[in-house]
Amino acid sequence: MEGIYKGAAVGALFVGVDGGGTSTRCVVVTASGEIAGRGRAGGANAISVPDPVANLRAALLGALEGLDPTRVAGGVFGLAGSARAAEPAERAWREAGLAGRPAVVADVLVAFTGATDQPDGAVLVAGTGAIGARVRDRRVVRRADGLGWLLGDEGSGVWLGRRAAAAALHAIDGRGAPTVLVARVAEAVLGTGAPGEDDGPALTQALVAAVYARVAESGPAWLGTLAPVVDAAAREGDEVARGIVAEAARRLCRTAGVVVGEGTPARGVRAGGGGGPLVLAGSLLTEPTELAHLVRAELGRRAVLMRAGDNAAGAAALAVRSALPGDPRADEAHRVLIEQGGPWG
């Protein structure tokens, strides 16, 4: 990726895009790291979103509003499944009226570079999906999970949503323990509260039909909208919800152990160990969720943790570094773009 935009004219602009399962964020920046424009649209994960090109284009156009597109010297897109995502990214780039083509890298890489200017470390993401990665010299050298909603993404929002819906259905038909998730999931999915004593079969049919219809309409990412439901129930003490969240935390920590220590949890990321920080990214780990509390408590005893900042800014920092390889101005621009990030105490 280095040197793609070397020699870009003074006054050039660079684009950074972070396309997740739920939302796409875009920033346009100067070579000094100043943000000139921002845009946001729906998700851009080709596995779980019906039309990622439209959302990528909308985010680009929003960020470029009022700016001269001919000044754009290049950009970096951070997308899940970067090999498959190159074609949608290039289509959106062209449809936004931009010349050339963007570089497409893994979404986990821009999560890492959006939090730290260090070249090495690891990142654990839990948002709509979930993945861990080891980073060396700002390149992903090892991954764990990130297999999509059907085969993996353990501990993700979609994973939590599926477990919440299943736990509610199990409680209704007697295969699972009683739980407030019955009423909470029903309210979230159907707009109704707790069922009556004889409403079990009817409620089961209504929930199943509604969940399948929502997934067919909006893609599997819709299941992630139920993640806050199970997280809130866990914080209130519901044992079934607490069990779901605890299992999610165990699975995420296992993923982190693979990429951080290449088989040994947290090896190489201790303070002073020289392996770089462990960046926690994704809304489930960066917001004050019960899942974040459990994951931080486990990994924080053994690792130097950093909270992810603006992933789109991390993508833009990579674009600037590509234009100015080895130039200290690129280092400074990177630091400017991640000022909001930092280690947890």
N, C-alpha and C positions, 0 to 999 in steps of 0.2 A: 504493500500500500504506500510505502514511503516514496516521495518524489513525484507522485501522480500529478500534482498541481504546481510543481516547482517552477518558479519564474512568473507566478501570477502577478498581475499589475498591481501597483499601489492603489489602495482603495477598493481592493477586491473584497467580496463577501463570500462567506462559507456557510453551508447548510448542515445542520445536524438533526437527525430524525431518530426518534425512539418509538418504534411501533410495537405495542403490546397487544394482549388479547382483548383488553377493554378499551384502551384509548391510544391515540397516536399523538405525540407531541413533537413539534418542530421549532427550532430556533435558527435564526440567521444572524451571523456574527461577523465582526471585522477581524482582521488579522491580529489585533491587539486584545481580543477577547470581549469586546463590548457587544452586547446583544442589541441588534437593530430591529428585530421582529420576532414575534411568537405566533404560533398557530396550533390549533388543537382540533382533533376529530375523533371518530370512533376507532375501534380496534383494527389492527393490520396483520394479525396472525393468520396466515393462509390456511392453517389447519382448522381453526375454529371460527373464522369470520367469513361470511358469504362474499363480500366484495372489498378486499383489502386495497385494491387500486384506488377506488373512489375515496376512501378515507385517507390514504397517503396523499393523494392529490389535494384534498380539501385542507389538510394540515399545511402542506407546502404553500398553497395559495394564501392561506391566512397569514402565515409568517412573512410572505413576500409583499403583502399589501402595502402600497405606497413606496416600494423599493424598485429600483431598476434591475430587472432580471438579467440584463447583460453584464452586470457587475459580478454575478455569481461565478466564481472560479472553480467550484467543486463542492462536493458534499459527501457525507458518510451517513448511511442508514444502518441503524442497529435493529435487526429483525430476527425473530425466531426462525430457525431453519433457513439460515442465510443462503444456502445453495439454491433452495427452491424459491426464495424471496427475491432473487436478483431480477427476474423478469417483471414482476409487479412493480418493483422499485423503479426500474428503468422506464416502464410505461408511465407511471405517475410523474416522473421527472420530465419526460417529453411533453406530457399533457399540461404540465404547469408552465411550459414555454421556456425550459432551461436547456442550454446547450451542453453537449458532451454527455457523460453518464456518471452517476454516483458510484462510490465504493459501497459495498454491502458487507457488513460484518455481523457477528453474532450479537444478539441483544445483551447477553451477559457481559460482553466486552465493554459496551458503552455504559453499562451499570457500574462497572469497575472504574473506568476512566472518568465518570462523572463524580466519583467520590474522592479520588486520590490521583496525584500526579506521579506516584511511584510506579515503576514499570512492572513490578512483580507482586503477586499476592493471590488471593482467591476471592470468589464471590458466590453468595448463596441468594437465590431469588425465589420469593414466594409471593406471587400475585395471582392473576388468573391461572397461570401455569407455574411450574416449579422446576428449577435446574440449579446445579452447582458447576463451577468451572475453576480451573487453575489457570492463572495468567503469568506468562513470562515474556518480558520485553514487549509488553502490550499486545500479546498474541495469546489466544486461547490454546493451551497445549493439552488439556484434559477436561473431560466433561463427565457428569453423572446425572442421570435422569434427563428431563427435558424431552420426554418421549411422547408427549401429547396426552390429551385427556383420557383416551381409551386405554393406553398401555402404560402410562406413568404419571408424571407431574404430581408425585406423592406429596401431600401436605399443602397443595395449592388451593386457591379459592374454589376451583371447579371440583377438586377432590373433596373438600369440605362440604360443598353444596350437595354433591351426590350422596355423601354419607348422611347428611342431615335429612334429606328427603327419604332415604332408605330407612333411617331410624324411626322416622315418623310413621311410615307404612308398617314397619315391624311392630311398633307399639300398638297400632290400630288392630292388627289381626292376631296379636298375642304372641308373636315370635320374639318380641323384644320387650325390654322393661318400659314401664310408663315414663313419659318424658314431656316436658313443656314444648318440645319440638313439634308435637302434633298440632297444637294450636298455633304456634309461631309460623310453621311452614304453611299451614292452611291459610293463615292470614296473608302471608307474603305471596302465595301462589294464586289463591282464590279470592282474597279479599274478605274472608270470613274468619270467625274465631273458633273457639273450641267446639267440637262436635257434641251432639246430644248423645244420650246413652245408647240409642238404637241406630245411630247414623254411621256406624263403622263401614259396612260394605259400600254405601253410597259415597262416603268421603274418600275411601280408597280409590274407587273408580274415577271420581272427580279429580283427585290429585294426580293420578297416573296420566289421565288424559291431558290435563293442563301442563304437566311437566314435559311430556313428549311434544306437545304442540309448541311450547315455548322454545324448546331446543330445535325443532324443525324450522321455526320461524327465524330465530336469532342466532342459531349455532350453539355448540356446547358451552361456549363462554358464558352463556346466560346462567348456567348453574352456579357460577361464581357469585351471583347476586344473593345467594342464600348463605354465603360464608359469614356475613355479619350477623345473621340470625343465630347460627350455632355458636359463634364467638360470644355474643351477648348472653345467651343461655348458659354458657360455661362460666362466665364471670358471675352470674347470679347463683351458681351452685348446682345447676341441674347435672346429675351424675352421668347421664347418657351423653350430654353435650361435652362435659368435661373429659369423658373418655375419648370422644372423637378428636378433640383438640390436642389431648396428650399424645394420642397416636400420631397425629399430624406432626407434632413437634419431634417425636422420636424419629420419624422417617426423614424429616428435614435435617436433623443433626447427623443422621447416618449418611445422607448425601454430602453434607459438609465435610464429614470425616474422610470421605474418599478423595475429594479434590484438594483439601487443605493439607493432608498428610500423606496422600497417595497410599491410603490403606490404613494409616494410623491417625485417629482423630486429633486434629489440631497440631500435629507435629509440623514444625517449620514456620509457625506463625506466632510463636511466643515473643513477647517483647524482647528485642535484642537478638532474635533468632535469625534475622536476615531474610526471612521468607516473605515479608510484606504483610499487609493487613488482610483481614477477612471482612469484606464488604457485605453487609446485609441489605438486600434490595427487594423491591416489591412492596405493595401496600400492606400486606399481612405482617411484614417484618419491620416496616418503617413507621407505621402508625401504632398507637397504644392499644394493641390487641392482646388478648390473653395468649395467643400463639406466640407473639413477639416476646412476651414476658418469659415464657417457658424456654424458647430457643435461646434468648440472650442469657438466661440463667445457666443453661447448660454449656453453651459455647464460650461465654464470657469468662468462665473460670480458667480457660486454657488458651484463649486467643485474644489478639488485639483486634477489637471490633470497630468498624466504621459504619456509619449510616450512609446509605446511598443519597446522593444529591439529585441533580437534574440530569437524567440519563441523556436527554437530547443535547444538553451542553457537553456531555462527555463525548458524544458523537462529533459535535462541532470541533472539540479540541483535537480529535484525531484528524479531522480534515485540515485544520491549521498546521498540525505537525507534518502532514503529508506535503503541504505547500512549502514548509520551512524545515526540512530535515536537519537535525543537529543544530538548529539556530536557537540561541537562548531566548529570543523573542517568543518562540513557540512555547517554551517552558513557562514564561511569564503569562502568556495568554491562557494557558491551561490552568494555572493557579487562579487567575481572575475568574474563570468560568466555574470553578468549584469552591469558591469562597464560602458558600452556604453549607458545605459539607464539613465533616470533622469526626474525630473519634468520640465514642461514648465514654463517659466517666463511670 
